[in-house]
Amino acid sequence: MKLSKLSSGPRQCERSEAISEVLKFSKIFFLVLVINLASTTGSFSQEIQQGYFRSPVKPGGRNYLSGNFAELRPNHFHTGLDYKFGGSEGEPIYAAADGWVHRIKVSSFGYGNVIYLKHPTGHITLYGHLRNFNPRLTEWMRQKMYEAKQNELEVYLTRDELPVKKGELIANGGNTGSSGGPHLHFEIRDSLDRAMDPLLAGFTEILDNIPPTPQKIAIVPLEIDSRVNGKFQRIELTPVLSGASYRIPETIRVTGKVGLEIQAYDKLDGAENQNGFPKFEVSDETGLLYSLTVDQVDFNFTRHFLLHTHQNRFTRLYHQPNLKFDYFSPNQPGTGYFELEGGTKKALTIKLLDAYNNPRLVNLTLTGTDLDSTVSDGAAPAKAQTSYIKHHMKIKVAQTDKGGLAQFFIGNNVYEVLPAYQDAQSRTYLWDLRFGIPSKIDLCSEILIPELIGHFPLGKEHLHAIDKLKIRTEENSLLEDLYLRVNLSGPSNAPVLRLQETTEYLWNPIELTWDVSGYTGDKSRTHVYQRSPNGSRSFVGGEWEDGQIRFKTRNFGSFVLAVDDVKPTITPIRVNGQGMRFTIKDNLSGIRSFEALVDGKWVLMRYEHKQAVIWSETLDKQPLRGAVLLKVTDMAGNIAEWKGTLS
């Protein structure tokens, strides 16, 4: 990025002489702050002894998986194994080793009905999405739920309360919680509650003789003077099969520091599911350069996986300075950065290894080139196009006879910037946002007003206010420094707030106070909803303070206001002395809670949100008698009631 600071004088877009002041920025790397040595360095990690854990499903038989450890899922790593049941519920689930019930939970979301067993080794095994517990656990848990008068409950236990033996039937598999079909989600965790790869237990019931398959290789610029095939761009290339290995047929021209990313999957014998795999190695002609192994997941930092990947699809094979996971070896700034002198070539090999050490090689070649300011960049846009890679702002604009020297307005200063590269049709400018956030950019042919409103530093509480919006971040809100883009649009009675893109991420929620003083709807039933690209809305919430609504979000995207003044619907399926069963639905905000009383006494109601069904479970199995009152409340506070009498 070449620029000069203007103190005064007339605008000179056409000026072409050398710029007097050149600012260069040095890359700053931050080592991971080690808060808990044991949990971040892995020095206390416990190995999984083969043979200690028994398969929780069909021990001694053949098992198939629909998901495995380290698989990339939306917004998280998959931290266990998903055992297939052939589409039906009721599969017997067995304790993987001697131990005791450490936690047990009944829930309609997340893992659903779930059991955590703790073992003498300190390990924890988890069994999720269960249809039901065994009779002993079912009765014990039902008693606890009646004591607490809660339809959903999590209980922590001591060692002596509910012991179990290896191979004991503890539950039946199901489809509860956020499951997309009947299966068992099984995890092995260490004594610090970090997930480990269960396949390291050596389950012979699962077979894998198939190496991973690469889908795409991405080359990405890492600094403002980096180029990939002459431009500041991220490119994705499809490897082709060459014998037993894959290769990128073309040579990639690179300038400055670049990094590699890969999209790939693994398959297990007898299943078509595209699963994950844990290990990557990058080598050149001298040997191994570095490796990346996903060997454990600390749930305190689980969303840091979003730093480890690109849009949940590509694994980044280069060091991320703010990543809390210790996956690289060596784990140090610069690992995975490639910088070649002009005219030099580097042949690289990426080895992909699954949990059974089945290898797959991908070969590619990088060629170093000098920085070039004359680069063909395709058709010129009708209006300036702005995009962002990390803290870099990229602007592409059509050529003009008015010249190419752009002005960036930063506070009280104005900086002149030459195109990073151009051709006869277009000019491309690059700006490092760490130097300052431009309030206006004069591109000679047009004036660009960026949507950027401010810099939010990583690891600090920060408050920033603009007209109609205040944004607060906490110390642990961000994954990396945030240069926030905001767009406020729409009429006063239907305002729209857009933050960043949905493919950008936060670690924990940020708080926003949105001034919508022109809004005239019923505020008692109006809340913030996130609107997806297809128009669907999901409840976010918010609290009104005069003409402002304050809410928190952990997601970027578009936010709107919506009124939900419609009560939930309650439809009886079966109501008699032997039990009650209803469907409950809500038109917009969703179900918040429900409560049933029979003859004035609280009755446990179980819920399956995927079928929108609730049903009663009595404590003493005595027939239900007396007046029935069922209350269902949605997220907007609307309450529906159903009344009846059981005689």
Secondary structure, DSSP 8 states (H G I E B T S, - for coil): --EEEE-S----TT--S--S--------------SSHHHHH-TT-----TTTS--SSSTTS---EEE-TT-EETTEE--SEEEE-TT-S--EEE-SSSEEEEEEEE-SSTT-EEEEEE-TTS-EEEEEEEEEE-HHHHHHHHHHHHHHT-SSEEEE--TTTSEE-TT-EEEEEB--SS-SSSEEEEEEE-TT--EE-GGGG--TTS------EEEEEEEEE-STT-EETTBS--EEE--EEETTEEE--S-EEEES-EEEEEEEEB--TT----B---EEEEEETTEEEEEEE--EE-GGGGGGHHHHEETTTEEE-S--TT--S--EES-STTTT-B---TT-EEEEEEEEE-TT--EEEEEEEEEE----SB----S--SS-EEEEETTEEEEEEE--TT-S-EEEEETTEEEEE--SEE-SSEEEEEEEGGG---SEEE-SS-EE---EEEEE-TTS-EEEEETTEEEEE-TTS-SS-EEEEEEEES-TTS-EEEES-TTSEEEEEEEEEEE-TT--S-GGGEEEEEE-TTS-EEEEE-EEETTEEEEEEEE-EEEEEEE-----EEEEEEEETTEEEEEEE-SSS-EEEEEEEETTEEEEEEEETTTTEEEEE-SS-----EEEEEEEEETTS-EEEEEEEE-
